[in-house]
Every structure is written in structure tokens, then in C-alpha cells.
């Protein structure tokens, strides 16, 4: 599975961005889709995870209520809509997938995912 993340950029605090994750030749319907981020000097951090067929999405407490995951089946693309961005949201954002369903205790673990996109930079200025 090849994943392509895009849509990052520079935005002021309080603004919005939408990052995308596209899968070449694959449908997301059978995959758990994760979003992670990594800021300079920090470990990769869980952002969200969506169960196969988009049955449920989990969010990190730090982004809950501000970030939303959605999808466009026709484009094989998943979106992470980020609103009310804060400087602490600055990071490289990665999408990742696991073929199948992950149990709830696993969805937040980066090592549980099989394929990763290359990451897209999101910078939020204060």
C-alpha cells in the first residue's frame, strides 16, 4: 500500500488546515487508518484512528473537538480537518494504515500500523 499525504502548510493560530491521505489503488474500507504527528525533538504522537468502514474514530484528547476525520471513497482519500489550530499542533503529520481492525488499546500505538505515508509539515504561528 502506498500512501501519499499532502495539504500541510503554514497557518496562524486559530486557523484551519486540511491534510489528505491518498492510497494508490486501494480502498480504505478494510483498513484501520491512523494519523500521527511528530514535532522536532519529540516522539511520534497519536492524533486519531478510524476503524475499518469508518465505524468509529478515536481522537487524542489534545485534538478532540478541533480535528475531524472524513473520507472521499471515490478518490480513495481520507482527510484530517484541523480547526482552531494552536502553535503546539506544529508537527509533521503522518497517515498510516493497518490491514484490518485494531483493538482499542492498539489504535494509539504507532507500531501497530503496517504502512506509512511520507508526512506533511503543519506549522502554526502564534
N, C-alpha and C positions, 0 to 999 in steps of 0.2 A: 504494500500500500504506500503510495506516495502522497504526502500531504504538503500543501502549499499554503502558508499563512501570509496574509497581506493586510494592509489597511492601517498600519500604525502611523504615528506622526507626532507632531508637537501641538499641544493644546494648553490653554490656560486653565488654571484651577476653576472648577465649576462647569467646565465644558464637557463635550461628549465626543466620543470616537466609536467607530465600529470596526472591529477586526474580523477578518474572514478566514475560514479554513476550508480549502477545497481538496477533495480526494479524486485523484485521476482514475477514472474507470471503475470506481467503487461506489456503492451505495452505503450510506451511513446507517442504514436501518438495523443492521445486526451488530453494530459496534457500540461499545461504551466510548463516549467522546469526552476527553478531558481538556481543560485549559489550565495551564500553569504559567507562572511568571518568575523571572529571576532578575533581581536588582543587582547592581555591582557589589561584589563582596558578600553577597548573601546566598543562601541556599535556594534552590528552586522551590517555589511555594504553590500550593494548590489554590486554584481560583474557582473552578466549577467542574462538575462531571454530570453527564447526561446518560441515562440508561438507554439501551437499545430501543428503537422505535420511539424515542423521546417520551418514555413513560413517566420519567421523573428526572428532575435536575437538582443537584446539590450545589450549594454555594458556600464559599468561605464566609465566615462571619464578617470579615473586613469588607466584603463587596456586596453582601446581601442587601437587597433593596435598591442598589445602584446599577448592578450588572444583570443582564438578561441574555440567555442563550436562545437562539432561534435557528431555523433551518429553511433552506430552499431545496426541496427534493429534486426539482428539475435541473438544478445546477450542481447537485452533489456538494452543496456548500453549507457550512454551519457558521453562524455569526455570533460574536460576543459583542453585544451592545453595552457600552460603558458610559454611564451618565454621572453627572456630579463628580467628575474626576478630581482627585486630590494629588498633591505632589508625591505622596507616598505610594501612589499607583504606578509611578515611573518604574519601568522594567522592560525586559524583553519578554514578550508573550508568546507562548508555545501552545499549539494544539497537539493532541496525542490521541491515539485510539487503541482500544483493546478489543480483540475479536471475541465478542460475547459479553455476558453480563458479569460485572464485578459485584461482590458483596459490599455492603455499605462500609465496612471497615477498611476496604481496599481501595475505594474510589479516590481517596485523597493521597494515595501513595504513588509517586512518580514511577517507581519500579514496576508497578503493575501494568503499565502500558507498553504496547509492543512496537508501535510506530510513532515517530515524532516528525512534526514539521520543522522548518528551519528557524522559526521565530521571527517576530516583527517587533521593532522598537516602539514603545509608547513613552513619551516624555510629557510630563505635566509640570508646567511652570507655575510658580506661586505669584 
